[in-house]
Amino acid sequence: MQIPRLHPDTIEEVKLRADIVDVVSEYVVLRKRGKDFVGLCPFHDEKSPSFTVSQTKQMYYCFGCQAGGNAIKFVMELGKRSFADVVLDLARRYQVPVQTLEPEQRQELQRQLSLREQLYEVLASSAQFYQHALRQSQGQKALQYLQSNRKFKEETIQQFGLGFAPAGWETLYRYLVEDKHYPVQILEKAGLIKPRKEGGGYYDVFRDRLMIPIRDVQGRVIAFGGRTLTDEQPKYLNSPETELFSKGKTLFALDQAKGGISQLDQAVVVEGYFDAIALHAAGINNAVASLGTALSLEQVRLILRYTESKQLVLNFDADKAGTNATERAIGEIAELAYKGEVQLKILNLPDGKDADEYLHNHTQEDYGELLKNAPLWLDWQIQQIIQDRDLKQATDFQQVTQQLVKLLKNIANSDTRNYYVSYCAEILSLGDTRLIPLRVENLLTQIAPAAAIYSKPVSAKKAWGSNNVSHSPLPTERSLLEHAEALLLRIYLHCPEQRQAIIDELEERDLQFSLSHHRFLWQQILEISSGDGETQSFSSPPDLISRLQDRFLEFDSEIGLISHLFHVDEKNQKEILRTPQVVQAAIACMDLVMLEKRYRHFLELWQQTDPEAEPERYQSYYQAFYAEKIKLQKIDRQRLFSITELI
């Protein structure tokens, strides 16, 4: 229909009644900041919110793309719609009487607008009919079900307008058409009746069912949900999509819950009608139901209008079906959660119960405590990934790592991603804090090498502490290094045939003995060898050992730390018999410790560098510690085959 020119009074009244925060919230997740609201601009791509909405001025403005205006302009620009179309739509929404400048066209326009009012009226009459039928003899089975099975009190039944649809095929039809004289076309458009395929006439959509009215935010009945009391399928039947009702844009009980959501700054979403009703009956008045579909962006934004912290809790069953329902219900909300625009939490009740069952034997306080401790959605996902997995098994470790990387890749907010990278690294390190930095960088690299360059793991510092970054071996490292260096020196002293190979390996890898007493002994060995002109000039181990002992007569303090290396017991003899493998493992161990020291050194420098102020240095440090990481992985594989022989 072509919209005639609207009267200025109508336009002004729409401007007065249409609250800009209410309008914009349908399309943008807004957060309160001072007197205004902020969010991500819908007119251009951005990661940091520069879009502001002023409720006092009834204006919006984006500091990024300079878009601005009032509520009418916002809807026009976003939907590419005409001025008159938007004003008329807002007039319907805010119940503004519409006047036109052409009186002759007003009648047709009013006819179109009145259709919605007629639908509201016939649905309200139907709700009254169903409530009346619940109190009649034919409705006693349904009433008993509510009182006995669901344990609902009379006030709850009345609060939610619960009713009963009689079993006859035309009971509602006759009441509304023959007694109340509503047009058949209005009933059909309201989703209450359907035309018969043969023989003409109509039949009721809902028959022999417990009836639950579905209301809009203003509390007007817009549809029904019907639960069978027999074996008929489907168990639950909803009204079809109509001019008033869209399942993907409606939340059951939001009219009852919006005050509680605002007061508690939190919304609870359950799967079924009766779960929501049971929660309200127990005094938990911030609960809505999703009507059994995946949560759409429209539904989420509808809820988030009423919570400043944007906290949303999904409470579905804890069994496998409930887990699947949770994952299905999240739907499009996942994108908002990954961006950090929604605080999405998951509440699984004990023993796989739904909210209605749980409240039969528990109090409002019990449920509130579970709500308080509900994990964030990302934490819940991680727990689902590692559940029933043995990370000590290579296959499970690999599969879990791959799934964690897939999850981490989706997190758009860098601070949130870095926190969870560190958290996942802790899980994968299996309690070995030395491995946390390595696991962090492994995850960052798998997420995306480019992202690792520009995404500093701030939270990783918190996880293992910047004060723990040291250029000296950690306690467990020192124990391993002590053994490896001592073993290499003992082989050098007692196995002349291995001396040149040891020196070649140390020179090729540019390795030094890290521990001071070992470094001192090696210095003496090199000096003696240099004085004799040839490393292998000693015909037997005792010759070198004797001359070293003579030298150490001058250094009483050092001799106590290395004197045991001059002797070979039964255990040492077994090690020496496997000399080639042990030399390789000992060299690899020393190399590993040195690489870890350099790795931590460059990692610390990288963490302390501002990427915006010094981008070249920032990337240089990243490349440095990443190169050390690759070397670490290679040397660690080399060391694994014989590490048990070293300790």
Secondary structure as GFF3:
##gff-version 3
##sequence-region A 1 647
A	DSSP	alpha_helix	8	17	.	.	.	ID=ss1
A	DSSP	alpha_helix	20	24	.	.	.	ID=ss2
A	DSSP	beta_strand	31	33	.	.	.	ID=ss3
A	DSSP	beta_strand	36	39	.	.	.	ID=ss4
A	DSSP	beta_strand	51	54	.	.	.	ID=ss5
A	DSSP	beta_strand	59	62	.	.	.	ID=ss6
A	DSSP	beta_strand	68	69	.	.	.	ID=ss7
A	DSSP	alpha_helix	71	79	.	.	.	ID=ss8
A	DSSP	alpha_helix	83	93	.	.	.	ID=ss9
A	DSSP	alpha_helix	103	134	.	.	.	ID=ss10
A	DSSP	three_ten_helix	137	139	.	.	.	ID=ss11
A	DSSP	alpha_helix	140	144	.	.	.	ID=ss12
A	DSSP	pi_helix	145	149	.	.	.	ID=ss13
A	DSSP	alpha_helix	154	159	.	.	.	ID=ss14
A	DSSP	beta_strand	163	165	.	.	.	ID=ss15
A	DSSP	alpha_helix	171	173	.	.	.	ID=ss16
A	DSSP	pi_helix	174	179	.	.	.	ID=ss17
A	DSSP	alpha_helix	184	189	.	.	.	ID=ss18
A	DSSP	beta_strand	193	195	.	.	.	ID=ss19
A	DSSP	beta_strand	202	204	.	.	.	ID=ss20
A	DSSP	beta_strand	209	215	.	.	.	ID=ss21
A	DSSP	beta_strand	221	228	.	.	.	ID=ss22
A	DSSP	beta_strand	236	238	.	.	.	ID=ss23
A	DSSP	three_ten_helix	247	249	.	.	.	ID=ss24
A	DSSP	alpha_helix	254	264	.	.	.	ID=ss25
A	DSSP	beta_strand	267	270	.	.	.	ID=ss26
A	DSSP	alpha_helix	273	281	.	.	.	ID=ss27
A	DSSP	beta_strand	287	289	.	.	.	ID=ss28
A	DSSP	alpha_helix	297	304	.	.	.	ID=ss29
A	DSSP	beta_strand	311	315	.	.	.	ID=ss30
A	DSSP	alpha_helix	320	330	.	.	.	ID=ss31
A	DSSP	alpha_helix	333	339	.	.	.	ID=ss32
A	DSSP	beta_strand	343	346	.	.	.	ID=ss33
A	DSSP	three_ten_helix	350	352	.	.	.	ID=ss34
A	DSSP	alpha_helix	355	361	.	.	.	ID=ss35
A	DSSP	alpha_helix	364	372	.	.	.	ID=ss36
A	DSSP	alpha_helix	377	386	.	.	.	ID=ss37
A	DSSP	alpha_helix	394	410	.	.	.	ID=ss38
A	DSSP	alpha_helix	414	428	.	.	.	ID=ss39
A	DSSP	three_ten_helix	433	435	.	.	.	ID=ss40
A	DSSP	alpha_helix	436	447	.	.	.	ID=ss41
A	DSSP	alpha_helix	449	454	.	.	.	ID=ss42
A	DSSP	alpha_helix	458	464	.	.	.	ID=ss43
A	DSSP	three_ten_helix	466	468	.	.	.	ID=ss44
A	DSSP	alpha_helix	475	494	.	.	.	ID=ss45
A	DSSP	three_ten_helix	496	498	.	.	.	ID=ss46
A	DSSP	alpha_helix	499	508	.	.	.	ID=ss47
A	DSSP	alpha_helix	516	532	.	.	.	ID=ss48
A	DSSP	alpha_helix	541	552	.	.	.	ID=ss49
A	DSSP	alpha_helix	556	562	.	.	.	ID=ss50
A	DSSP	three_ten_helix	563	566	.	.	.	ID=ss51
A	DSSP	alpha_helix	570	577	.	.	.	ID=ss52
A	DSSP	alpha_helix	579	607	.	.	.	ID=ss53
A	DSSP	alpha_helix	615	640	.	.	.	ID=ss54
A	DSSP	alpha_helix	643	646	.	.	.	ID=ss55
###
